[in-house]
Amino acid sequence: MSAPSPLHLAAALDGAGWHPAAWREPASRPRELFTARHWADLVAEAEHGLLDFVTFEDALAPQSSRPDGPDGRTDRVHGRLDAVLTAARVAPLTRHIGLVPTVTATHTEPFHLSKAVATLDHVSNGRAGVRIRVTARPDEAAHFGRRTFPAPGTSDPTDSPAAVAEELWEEAADYVEVLRRLWDSWEDDAEIRDAATGRFVDRDKLHHIDFEGRFFRVRGPSITPRPPQGLPPVAVPLDGPASLRTAARSADLVHVPADDADRVRDAVARLRGLRDADGPLHVLGDLAVLLDESAAAAADRRARLDDLDGPPVADGIPVFAGTPAGLADLLLDLRAAGLTGFRLHPAVLGHDLPAVTRGLVPELQSRGAFRTAYGAGTLRGLLGLPRPANRYAAAAARS
């Protein structure tokens, strides 16, 4: 029997950390949360630990403890920098790690995002990805004025949360399809750049995508040349039944709660059962982590953070509080349930991200479960995803 493949590891970067009280911890730098240096330092630390990629969390409204709108609290971090722009700012300061901003498909246009992520892929030399989220929050919709969502507790089955979520994820699937067609709308050799003949581009190698679906009509082509990776990886969270089909059919990476081996095994089976897209699918477990030299110290720190914030955080992400060795045990157990890696959410970035890179990573390396050096220059390469052929060039070759 062959040895299991090494784990893929990512870190979720959000403010001062996953825990809302993280900004009040000594290791945090609350005055620097909206500076480029804060984010550059975090990504440099993640790259020091040889992580596959980082995600930059984002949304279209301030952070809230309520799922349906503002909570009025003033004791939590409120506000974020734009995820795509932050990733582009730190890209030249890094060499290997993937950069995956979170984008809300519900209120943004795929044409705009396609050129933004393509640009990020160019400036990072092939290390861009994108994480798709949807939202039915009325306060986010109110920023745009183009659509409304039912208030919580509606009795109309057509406006039930399940029906709304189903439609939002169907829209997100079309969104991802438009992204990929626009990335392909320039063939790889469309740019001639021949000063002698005065030809910069071969117009025959730029293609109208002519996408017409229920949610979008996009003619194309893009205004940005094809990304270095061809198609930057797309990540989708499995946050309920509504996202299952989109995650299975549209994603390169799927995030699932890493809470229980049986539930993970069931989620992986359902995802792979619906998979009909080309290429491998990575399923990564989401897990918030508090790491200390002893399990008791980690538990005490979690209790202190919860006391500062109020009721324990309940956002669907499981929590591990313990030692790096204990976390390594858990990750390897969950890998047996079908996960290919994990996206870890450091509870306090200033404390728990270094604990991941300097504690967990060496522990996994000692067990032969994680890389000891970067072995590829692109995010697709780090994830073992082949660079896809351009669909339009392939179609022309067949005709």
SVG drawing of the C-alpha trace seen along z (x, -y; Angstrom):
<svg xmlns="http://www.w3.org/2000/svg" viewBox="-46 -52 59 54">
<polyline fill="none" stroke="black" stroke-width="0.4" points="0.0,0.0 1.4,-3.4 1.9,-6.1 -0.8,-8.8 -0.1,-12.0 1.2,-14.9 -1.4,-17.1 -2.3,-20.5 -2.5,-23.3 -3.9,-26.8 -4.5,-29.6 -7.6,-31.8 -6.6,-35.4 -9.3,-37.6 -8.6,-40.8 -6.8,-39.8 -7.9,-36.2 -10.9,-33.9 -12.0,-34.7 -13.8,-38.1 -11.8,-38.9 -8.5,-38.2 -7.7,-41.9 -7.6,-42.3 -4.8,-39.7 -1.2,-40.8 0.1,-39.2 -2.3,-41.2 -1.6,-44.6 -5.0,-46.3 -3.6,-49.6 -2.1,-47.9 -5.1,-45.8 -5.7,-48.1 -2.1,-48.5 -0.3,-46.7 2.5,-45.7 0.1,-43.7 -1.0,-41.6 2.5,-41.3 3.8,-40.0 1.0,-37.4 1.5,-36.1 5.3,-36.0 4.8,-33.9 2.5,-31.5 5.0,-31.2 7.7,-30.5 5.6,-27.5 5.4,-26.3 1.6,-26.6 -0.1,-26.0 -2.1,-29.2 -3.8,-31.8 -7.4,-33.0 -8.3,-36.6 -11.7,-36.8 -14.1,-39.5 -17.8,-40.5 -19.9,-43.4 -20.9,-44.5 -19.1,-44.9 -18.6,-41.9 -21.5,-40.9 -22.5,-38.2 -25.9,-38.0 -26.4,-36.2 -29.1,-38.7 -27.6,-42.1 -25.6,-44.4 -25.4,-43.6 -24.6,-47.0 -21.6,-45.9 -18.6,-48.1 -16.3,-45.7 -15.4,-43.7 -13.3,-44.5 -15.4,-46.1 -14.3,-46.7 -11.9,-45.0 -9.6,-45.9 -10.6,-44.7 -9.4,-41.1 -8.4,-41.2 -6.5,-44.4 -4.8,-43.2 -3.7,-40.0 -2.3,-42.1 -0.4,-44.3 1.4,-41.4 2.0,-39.4 5.3,-41.0 6.6,-40.4 6.2,-36.7 7.5,-34.0 5.7,-30.7 2.5,-30.8 -0.9,-30.9 -3.1,-34.0 -6.9,-33.4 -9.2,-36.4 -12.8,-35.8 -15.4,-37.4 -19.1,-37.8 -20.7,-36.5 -24.2,-37.7 -23.6,-41.5 -20.5,-41.6 -20.1,-41.2 -18.1,-38.2 -16.5,-40.4 -15.0,-42.7 -13.8,-39.8 -12.3,-37.9 -9.9,-40.7 -9.1,-41.4 -8.1,-37.8 -6.3,-37.5 -4.4,-40.6 -3.5,-39.0 -2.4,-35.9 -0.1,-38.0 1.4,-40.0 2.0,-36.9 3.4,-34.9 0.7,-32.3 -0.3,-32.1 -3.8,-33.4 -7.1,-31.7 -10.5,-32.9 -13.0,-31.8 -16.6,-32.3 -19.3,-33.2 -22.9,-34.1 -25.1,-36.2 -28.8,-36.8 -28.2,-39.4 -30.6,-42.4 -28.0,-44.9 -25.5,-43.8 -28.2,-43.9 -29.1,-47.5 -25.6,-48.7 -26.5,-48.0 -30.3,-48.5 -30.7,-46.0 -32.3,-43.1 -34.0,-42.4 -34.1,-39.3 -36.9,-38.1 -36.7,-38.9 -35.8,-35.9 -38.8,-33.8 -40.8,-34.3 -43.6,-31.8 -43.6,-31.9 -41.9,-28.6 -40.7,-30.3 -38.8,-32.8 -37.7,-30.3 -34.0,-30.4 -33.5,-27.1 -35.1,-28.3 -33.1,-31.5 -29.8,-29.7 -30.5,-27.3 -31.0,-30.2 -27.9,-32.0 -25.7,-29.0 -27.2,-28.3 -26.2,-31.9 -22.7,-31.3 -22.3,-28.3 -23.0,-30.5 -20.7,-33.1 -17.8,-30.6 -18.5,-29.4 -18.3,-33.0 -15.1,-33.6 -13.5,-30.6 -14.7,-31.4 -13.4,-34.9 -10.0,-33.6 -10.0,-31.4 -11.1,-34.2 -7.5,-35.1 -5.5,-32.2 -2.0,-31.7 -0.2,-33.0 -2.7,-35.8 0.0,-38.4 2.4,-38.8 4.3,-41.9 6.1,-42.2 7.4,-45.8 8.8,-45.3 5.4,-44.4 3.4,-46.6 1.2,-43.7 0.8,-43.4 -2.1,-41.0 -3.6,-38.3 -7.2,-39.3 -8.2,-35.8 -7.0,-34.5 -9.4,-36.6 -12.8,-35.1 -16.3,-36.3 -17.7,-34.0 -21.3,-34.8 -22.5,-33.4 -26.3,-33.5 -27.8,-32.0 -30.5,-32.6 -28.4,-35.1 -25.8,-36.6 -25.4,-37.6 -21.7,-38.3 -20.3,-38.8 -16.6,-39.1 -13.7,-38.8 -11.9,-39.8 -9.6,-42.9 -6.8,-41.0 -4.6,-38.3 -5.1,-34.7 -3.7,-34.2 -0.4,-32.3 -2.2,-29.4 -4.8,-29.3 -7.6,-29.0 -6.8,-30.1 -8.3,-27.6 -11.8,-28.3 -12.8,-27.5 -16.3,-27.0 -17.5,-26.3 -19.8,-23.4 -22.0,-25.4 -25.2,-23.4 -27.3,-21.4 -27.7,-24.3 -24.0,-24.7 -23.4,-21.0 -24.1,-20.9 -22.1,-24.0 -19.2,-22.9 -19.1,-19.5 -19.4,-20.7 -17.8,-24.1 -14.9,-24.1 -11.3,-23.0 -11.3,-23.2 -14.1,-22.7 -14.1,-23.6 -16.1,-21.4 -16.3,-21.7 -13.7,-19.3 -15.8,-18.3 -16.5,-14.6 -14.9,-11.8 -18.3,-10.2 -19.8,-13.5 -16.6,-14.4 -16.7,-11.0 -20.3,-11.5 -19.7,-15.0 -16.7,-13.8 -18.8,-10.9 -21.6,-13.2 -19.2,-15.7 -17.4,-13.0 -20.7,-11.4 -21.9,-14.6 -18.6,-15.4 -18.7,-15.5 -16.1,-18.2 -12.6,-17.5 -9.7,-17.4 -9.2,-16.4 -11.2,-17.9 -9.5,-18.8 -11.7,-18.7 -10.2,-20.7 -11.4,-20.7 -12.1,-24.0 -10.9,-24.1 -10.3,-27.0 -7.2,-26.4 -5.8,-27.5 -2.4,-26.0 -0.2,-26.1 2.4,-24.0 -0.3,-22.2 -3.9,-21.3 -4.8,-23.0 -3.2,-26.2 -5.0,-26.2 -8.3,-25.5 -7.7,-28.3 -6.9,-30.8 -10.1,-29.8 -12.1,-30.3 -10.5,-33.7 -11.3,-34.8 -14.9,-33.6 -15.3,-35.5 -14.1,-38.7 -16.5,-38.3 -19.6,-36.9 -21.2,-33.6 -18.8,-31.2 -18.4,-31.8 -20.9,-29.7 -20.2,-30.1 -20.2,-26.5 -16.4,-26.1 -15.2,-23.4 -12.6,-24.4 -9.5,-22.6 -7.7,-23.8 -4.6,-21.8 -1.0,-21.2 0.5,-21.0 1.1,-17.3 -2.5,-16.8 -3.7,-18.8 -1.4,-16.7 -3.1,-13.5 -6.5,-14.9 -5.6,-16.1 -4.2,-12.7 -7.3,-10.9 -9.5,-13.2 -7.4,-12.6 -8.4,-9.0 -12.0,-10.2 -11.2,-11.5 -9.8,-15.0 -6.8,-16.1 -5.9,-19.0 -7.1,-21.7 -7.8,-25.4 -6.9,-26.4 -8.4,-29.5 -5.9,-30.8 -8.0,-32.1 -5.4,-34.8 -3.3,-35.4 -0.3,-36.8 -0.2,-33.7 -1.7,-30.8 -0.4,-31.4 3.2,-31.1 2.1,-28.1 0.9,-26.5 4.0,-27.3 6.6,-26.7 4.8,-24.0 2.3,-22.0 4.3,-22.1 7.5,-20.5 5.3,-18.0 3.7,-16.9 7.0,-17.0 8.5,-14.6 5.7,-12.2 6.2,-12.5 2.8,-14.2 3.9,-17.6 6.4,-19.1 9.8,-20.2 10.2,-22.7 8.1,-24.3 8.1,-22.1 6.1,-24.2 5.9,-27.8 2.1,-28.1 -0.8,-27.5 -2.2,-24.9 1.2,-23.2 1.3,-23.2 -2.1,-21.6 -1.2,-19.0 -3.7,-20.5 -2.7,-20.4 -2.7,-23.6 -5.8,-23.3 -5.9,-23.7 -7.6,-26.8 -11.2,-25.7 -11.3,-28.0 -7.9,-27.0 -8.8,-23.4 -12.1,-23.9 -10.3,-25.7 -7.8,-22.8 -10.6,-20.3 -12.5,-22.2"/>
</svg>
